[in-house]
Amino acid sequence: MTRAELRKTVLQVLGDIAPEADLAALEGGVSFRDQIDLDSMDALNFVIGLHAALGVDIPEADYPRLATLDACVEYLEARRNP
């Protein structure tokens, strides 16, 4: 899966969690929490959605590494292609 495909999948999962968010306006290096109104349940559902969409196991200790769009794509790329 390419970085562009991973990015698209991340945005799709985010769109399912926060359908009111303007995903096209997301800045890659800025925290999701600072850009869209995600609470802790939304964050957990986001991780669950990523696992369901990509089959990647994400340990709880790694959740902070998914804080931005760019970091999320980088993390998932590394986990999918060890």
DSSP file (Angstrom, degrees, kcal/mol; ACC not computed):
  #  RESIDUE AA STRUCTURE BP1 BP2  ACC     N-H-->O    O-->H-N    N-H-->O    O-->H-N    TCO  KAPPA ALPHA  PHI   PSI    X-CA   Y-CA   Z-CA
    1    1 A M              0   0    0      0, 0.0    79,-0.1     0, 0.0     2,-0.0   0.000 360.0 360.0 360.0 132.8    0.0    0.0    0.0
    2    2 A T     >  -     0   0    0      1,-0.1     4,-2.4     4,-0.0     5,-0.2  -0.284 360.0-108.3 -78.6 166.6    1.4    3.4   -1.0
    3    3 A R  H  > S+     0   0    0      1,-0.2     4,-2.8     2,-0.2     5,-0.2   0.891 121.6  53.9 -60.3 -39.3    1.6    6.4    1.3
    4    4 A A  H  > S+     0   0    0      2,-0.2     4,-2.3     1,-0.2    -1,-0.2   0.897 109.2  47.4 -63.9 -40.1   -1.2    8.1   -0.6
    5    5 A E  H  > S+     0   0    0      2,-0.2     4,-2.3     1,-0.2    -1,-0.2   0.893 112.3  49.6 -67.9 -39.4   -3.4    5.0   -0.1
    6    6 A L  H  X S+     0   0    0     -4,-2.4     4,-2.7     2,-0.2    -2,-0.2   0.926 111.0  49.9 -62.7 -44.4   -2.6    4.9    3.6
    7    7 A R  H  X S+     0   0    0     -4,-2.8     4,-2.5     1,-0.2    -2,-0.2   0.923 110.5  49.9 -59.3 -45.2   -3.4    8.7    3.8
    8    8 A K  H  X S+     0   0    0     -4,-2.3     4,-2.2     1,-0.2    -1,-0.2   0.904 111.5  48.5 -61.4 -42.1   -6.7    8.1    2.1
    9    9 A T  H  X S+     0   0    0     -4,-2.3     4,-2.5     2,-0.2    -2,-0.2   0.914 110.0  51.4 -65.2 -43.1   -7.6    5.3    4.4
   10   10 A V  H  X S+     0   0    0     -4,-2.7     4,-2.5     1,-0.2    -2,-0.2   0.923 111.6  47.8 -59.1 -44.7   -6.7    7.3    7.5
   11   11 A L  H  X S+     0   0    0     -4,-2.5     4,-2.5     2,-0.2    -1,-0.2   0.872 109.9  52.3 -65.9 -37.0   -8.9   10.1    6.2
   12   12 A Q  H  X S+     0   0    0     -4,-2.2     4,-1.7     2,-0.2    -2,-0.2   0.924 110.8  47.1 -63.6 -43.9  -11.7    7.7    5.5
   13   13 A V  H  X S+     0   0    0     -4,-2.5     4,-1.7     1,-0.2    -2,-0.2   0.921 112.7  49.5 -64.3 -43.3  -11.5    6.3    9.0
   14   14 A L  H  X S+     0   0    0     -4,-2.5     4,-3.4     1,-0.2    -1,-0.2   0.900 107.8  54.9 -60.9 -39.9  -11.4    9.8   10.5
   15   15 A G  H  < S+     0   0    0     -4,-2.5    -1,-0.2     1,-0.2    -2,-0.2   0.838 106.6  50.8 -62.9 -33.4  -14.5   10.7    8.3
   16   16 A D  H  < S+     0   0    0     -4,-1.7    -1,-0.2     1,-0.2    -2,-0.2   0.861 116.4  41.1 -69.2 -35.6  -16.4    7.9    9.9
   17   17 A I  H  < S+     0   0    0     -4,-1.7    -2,-0.2     1,-0.2    -1,-0.2   0.872 132.3  21.6 -79.8 -40.1  -15.5    9.0   13.4
   18   18 A A    ><  +     0   0    0     -4,-3.4     3,-1.9    -5,-0.2    -1,-0.2  -0.646  66.2 169.5-131.2  74.0  -15.9   12.8   12.8
   19   19 A P  T 3  S+     0   0    0      0, 0.0    -1,-0.1     0, 0.0     4,-0.1   0.716  77.4  59.1 -63.0 -20.1  -18.2   13.2    9.8
   20   20 A E  T 3  S+     0   0    0      2,-0.1     2,-0.1     3,-0.0    -5,-0.1   0.593  84.2 105.8 -83.3  -9.9  -18.6   16.9   10.4
   21   21 A A  S <  S-     0   0    0     -3,-1.9     2,-1.4    -7,-0.2     3,-0.1  -0.414  75.2-126.8 -74.3 144.0  -14.9   17.6   10.1
   22   22 A D    >   +     0   0    0      1,-0.2     3,-1.3    -2,-0.1     4,-0.2  -0.719  32.4 177.9 -88.1  88.0  -13.4   19.3    7.1
   23   23 A L  G >  S+     0   0    0     -2,-1.4     3,-1.3     1,-0.3    -1,-0.2   0.774  72.8  64.7 -67.5 -26.8  -10.8   16.6    6.3
   24   24 A A  G 3  S+     0   0    0      1,-0.3    -1,-0.3    -3,-0.1    -2,-0.1   0.752 101.1  52.6 -67.1 -22.1   -9.6   18.4    3.2
   25   25 A A  G <  S+     0   0    0     -3,-1.3    -1,-0.3     2,-0.1    -2,-0.2   0.418  79.9 125.9 -94.0   1.2   -8.4   21.3    5.4
   26   26 A L    <   -     0   0    0     -3,-1.3     2,-0.5    -4,-0.2     6,-0.1  -0.372  55.2-139.6 -64.2 134.4   -6.3   19.0    7.7
   27   27 A E    >   -     0   0    0      4,-0.1     3,-1.4     1,-0.1    42,-0.5  -0.845  11.1-136.4 -94.4 130.5   -2.7   20.1    8.1
   28   28 A G  T 3  S+     0   0    0     -2,-0.5    42,-2.6     1,-0.3    43,-0.5   0.774  98.4  41.8 -58.8 -33.3   -0.4   17.0    8.2
   29   29 A G  T 3  S+     0   0    0     40,-0.2     2,-0.4    39,-0.1    -1,-0.3   0.369  95.2  91.8-100.0   5.2    1.8   18.2   11.1
   30   30 A V  S <  S-     0   0    0     -3,-1.4    39,-0.5     1,-0.1    40,-0.1  -0.841  86.1 -98.2-105.3 137.9   -0.9   19.5   13.4
   31   31 A S  B  >  -A   68   0A   0     -2,-0.4     4,-1.0    37,-0.1     3,-0.4  -0.135  21.5-131.4 -52.2 139.2   -2.5   17.4   16.1
   32   32 A F  H >> S+     0   0    0     35,-3.2     4,-3.4     1,-0.2     3,-0.8   0.905 109.4  57.1 -56.3 -42.1   -5.9   15.9   15.2
   33   33 A R  H 34 S+     0   0    0     34,-0.3    -1,-0.2     1,-0.3     5,-0.2   0.819 106.1  49.4 -62.2 -31.1   -7.2   17.2   18.5
   34   34 A D  H 34 S+     0   0    0     -3,-0.4    -1,-0.3     1,-0.1    -2,-0.2   0.704 120.0  36.5 -79.2 -19.4   -6.2   20.7   17.7
   35   35 A Q  H << S+     0   0    0     -4,-1.0     2,-0.3    -3,-0.8    -2,-0.2   0.793 124.4  24.1-103.8 -35.9   -7.9   20.6   14.3
   36   36 A I  S  < S-     0   0    0     -4,-3.4     2,-1.8    -5,-0.2    -1,-0.3  -0.944  86.8-102.5-132.1 155.0  -11.1   18.5   14.8
   37   37 A D        +     0   0    0     -2,-0.3     2,-0.5    -3,-0.1    -4,-0.1  -0.544  53.2 162.3 -82.9  83.4  -13.1   17.9   18.0
   38   38 A L        -     0   0    0     -2,-1.8     2,-0.1    -5,-0.2    -2,-0.0  -0.894  18.1-165.0-103.5 126.3  -12.0   14.4   18.9
   39   39 A D     >  -     0   0    0     -2,-0.5     4,-2.3     1,-0.0     5,-0.2  -0.413  42.9 -89.3 -95.6-176.9  -12.6   13.1   22.4
   40   40 A S  H  > S+     0   0    0      1,-0.2     4,-2.1     2,-0.2     5,-0.1   0.853 128.1  51.4 -65.2 -34.5  -10.9   10.1   24.0
   41   41 A M  H  > S+     0   0    0      2,-0.2     4,-2.7     1,-0.2    -1,-0.2   0.906 109.5  50.7 -67.4 -40.2  -13.7    7.7   22.8
   42   42 A D  H  > S+     0   0    0      2,-0.2     4,-2.1     1,-0.2    -2,-0.2   0.910 109.3  51.5 -61.0 -41.9  -13.3    9.1   19.2
   43   43 A A  H  X S+     0   0    0     -4,-2.3     4,-2.0     2,-0.2    -2,-0.2   0.907 111.0  47.4 -62.6 -42.1   -9.5    8.5   19.5
   44   44 A L  H  X S+     0   0    0     -4,-2.1     4,-2.4     1,-0.2    -2,-0.2   0.921 111.7  49.9 -65.2 -43.6  -10.1    4.9   20.6
   45   45 A N  H  X S+     0   0    0     -4,-2.7     4,-2.5     1,-0.2    -2,-0.2   0.831 107.4  56.2 -63.5 -31.6  -12.6    4.4   17.8
   46   46 A F  H  X S+     0   0    0     -4,-2.1     4,-2.4     2,-0.2    -1,-0.2   0.931 108.5  45.9 -63.7 -46.7  -10.1    5.8   15.3
   47   47 A V  H  X S+     0   0    0     -4,-2.0     4,-2.3     2,-0.2    -2,-0.2   0.915 113.5  49.5 -63.2 -43.3   -7.5    3.3   16.4
   48   48 A I  H  X S+     0   0    0     -4,-2.4     4,-2.4     1,-0.2    -1,-0.2   0.907 111.0  50.6 -62.0 -41.7  -10.1    0.5   16.1
   49   49 A G  H  X S+     0   0    0     -4,-2.5     4,-2.5     2,-0.2    -2,-0.2   0.886 108.9  50.7 -64.0 -39.8  -11.1    1.7   12.7
   50   50 A L  H  X S+     0   0    0     -4,-2.4     4,-2.6     2,-0.2     6,-0.5   0.917 110.7  49.5 -63.4 -42.9   -7.5    1.8   11.5
   51   51 A H  H  X S+     0   0    0     -4,-2.3     4,-2.6     1,-0.2    -2,-0.2   0.928 113.1  46.7 -61.2 -44.9   -7.0   -1.8   12.7
   52   52 A A  H  < S+     0   0    0     -4,-2.4    -2,-0.2     1,-0.2    -1,-0.2   0.894 117.6  42.4 -64.8 -40.1  -10.2   -2.9   10.9
   53   53 A A  H  < S+     0   0    0     -4,-2.5    -2,-0.2    -5,-0.2    -1,-0.2   0.837 131.8  20.3 -76.1 -33.7   -9.3   -1.1    7.7
   54   54 A L  H  < S-     0   0    0     -4,-2.6    -3,-0.2    -5,-0.2    -2,-0.2   0.570  91.2-126.1-116.7 -12.9   -5.6   -2.1    7.6
   55   55 A G     <  +     0   0    0     -4,-2.6     2,-0.5    -5,-0.4    -4,-0.2   0.747  59.4 145.4  70.8  22.7   -5.2   -5.1    9.8
   56   56 A V        -     0   0    0     -6,-0.5     2,-0.5    -5,-0.1    -1,-0.3  -0.831  47.0-137.0 -98.2 125.5   -2.5   -3.4   11.8
   57   57 A D        -     0   0    0     -2,-0.5     0, 0.0    22,-0.1     0, 0.0  -0.697  19.7-165.9 -79.0 127.8   -2.2   -4.1   15.5
   58   58 A I        -     0   0    0     -2,-0.5     5,-0.1   -11,-0.1    -7,-0.1  -0.926  12.1-141.1-120.2 106.3   -1.6   -0.8   17.3
   59   59 A P    >   -     0   0    0      0, 0.0     3,-2.1     0, 0.0     4,-0.4  -0.319  22.4-117.4 -64.6 148.1   -0.5   -1.2   21.0
   60   60 A E  G >  S+     0   0    0      1,-0.3     3,-1.4     2,-0.2    -2,-0.0   0.834 114.0  63.7 -55.5 -34.7   -1.9    1.3   23.4
   61   61 A A  G 3  S+     0   0    0      1,-0.3    -1,-0.3     2,-0.1     4,-0.1   0.735 101.5  52.7 -62.4 -21.9    1.6    2.6   24.1
   62   62 A D  G X  S+     0   0    0     -3,-2.1     3,-2.0     1,-0.2     4,-0.3   0.509  77.3  98.7 -92.6  -5.8    1.8    3.7   20.5
   63   63 A Y  G X  S+     0   0    0     -3,-1.4     3,-2.1    -4,-0.4    -1,-0.2   0.867  77.7  58.6 -51.9 -41.2   -1.5    5.7   20.4
   64   64 A P  G >  S+     0   0    0      0, 0.0     3,-1.1     0, 0.0    -1,-0.3   0.761  94.4  66.5 -61.4 -21.4    0.4    9.0   20.9
   65   65 A R  G <  S+     0   0    0     -3,-2.0    10,-0.3     1,-0.3     3,-0.2   0.532  93.8  60.7 -75.8  -4.1    2.3    8.3   17.7
   66   66 A L  G <   +     0   0    0     -3,-2.1    -1,-0.3    -4,-0.3     6,-0.1   0.023  69.8 112.8-107.0  25.0   -1.0    8.7   15.8
   67   67 A A  S <  S+     0   0    0     -3,-1.1   -35,-3.2   -36,-0.1   -34,-0.3   0.756  75.5  34.5 -74.6 -26.7   -1.5   12.3   16.9
   68   68 A T  B  > S-A   31   0A   0     -3,-0.2     4,-2.4   -37,-0.2     5,-0.2  -0.843  81.8-115.2-125.9 163.7   -1.1   13.9   13.4
   69   69 A L  H  > S+     0   0    0    -39,-0.5     4,-2.4   -42,-0.5     5,-0.2   0.939 116.3  46.0 -62.3 -47.6   -2.0   12.9    9.9
   70   70 A D  H  > S+     0   0    0    -42,-2.6     4,-2.4     1,-0.2    -1,-0.2   0.926 114.9  46.7 -63.1 -45.0    1.7   12.8    8.8
   71   71 A A  H  > S+     0   0    0    -43,-0.5     4,-2.7     1,-0.2    -1,-0.2   0.883 111.6  52.6 -64.4 -38.2    2.8   10.8   11.9
   72   72 A C  H  X S+     0   0    0     -4,-2.4     4,-2.7     2,-0.2     5,-0.2   0.932 110.8  45.7 -63.7 -47.3   -0.1    8.4   11.5
   73   73 A V  H  X S+     0   0    0     -4,-2.4     4,-2.4     2,-0.2    -2,-0.2   0.915 114.2  49.1 -63.4 -43.1    0.7    7.6    7.9
   74   74 A E  H  X S+     0   0    0     -4,-2.4     4,-2.1    -5,-0.2    -2,-0.2   0.928 112.8  47.4 -62.2 -45.8    4.4    7.2    8.7
   75   75 A Y  H  X S+     0   0    0     -4,-2.7     4,-2.2   -10,-0.3    -2,-0.2   0.938 113.8  46.7 -61.3 -48.4    3.6    4.9   11.7
   76   76 A L  H  X S+     0   0    0     -4,-2.7     4,-2.2     1,-0.2     5,-0.2   0.871 109.6  54.1 -65.3 -36.9    1.2    2.8    9.7
   77   77 A E  H  X S+     0   0    0     -4,-2.4     4,-1.6    -5,-0.2    -1,-0.2   0.921 110.8  46.2 -62.0 -43.4    3.6    2.5    6.8
   78   78 A A  H  < S+     0   0    0     -4,-2.1    -2,-0.2     1,-0.2    -1,-0.2   0.879 113.3  49.2 -67.0 -38.2    6.4    1.2    9.1
   79   79 A R  H  < S+     0   0    0     -4,-2.2    -1,-0.2     1,-0.2    -2,-0.2   0.825 113.9  45.5 -72.0 -31.1    4.0   -1.2   10.8
   80   80 A R  H  < S+     0   0    0     -4,-2.2    -1,-0.2     1,-0.2    -2,-0.2   0.762 122.0  36.9 -81.8 -25.9    2.7   -2.6    7.4
   81   81 A N     <        0   0    0     -4,-1.6    -1,-0.2    -5,-0.2    -2,-0.1  -0.573 360.0 360.0-126.8  68.8    6.2   -2.9    5.9
   82   82 A P              0   0    0      0, 0.0    -1,-0.1     0, 0.0    -3,-0.1   0.513 360.0 360.0 -67.4 360.0    8.6   -4.0    8.7
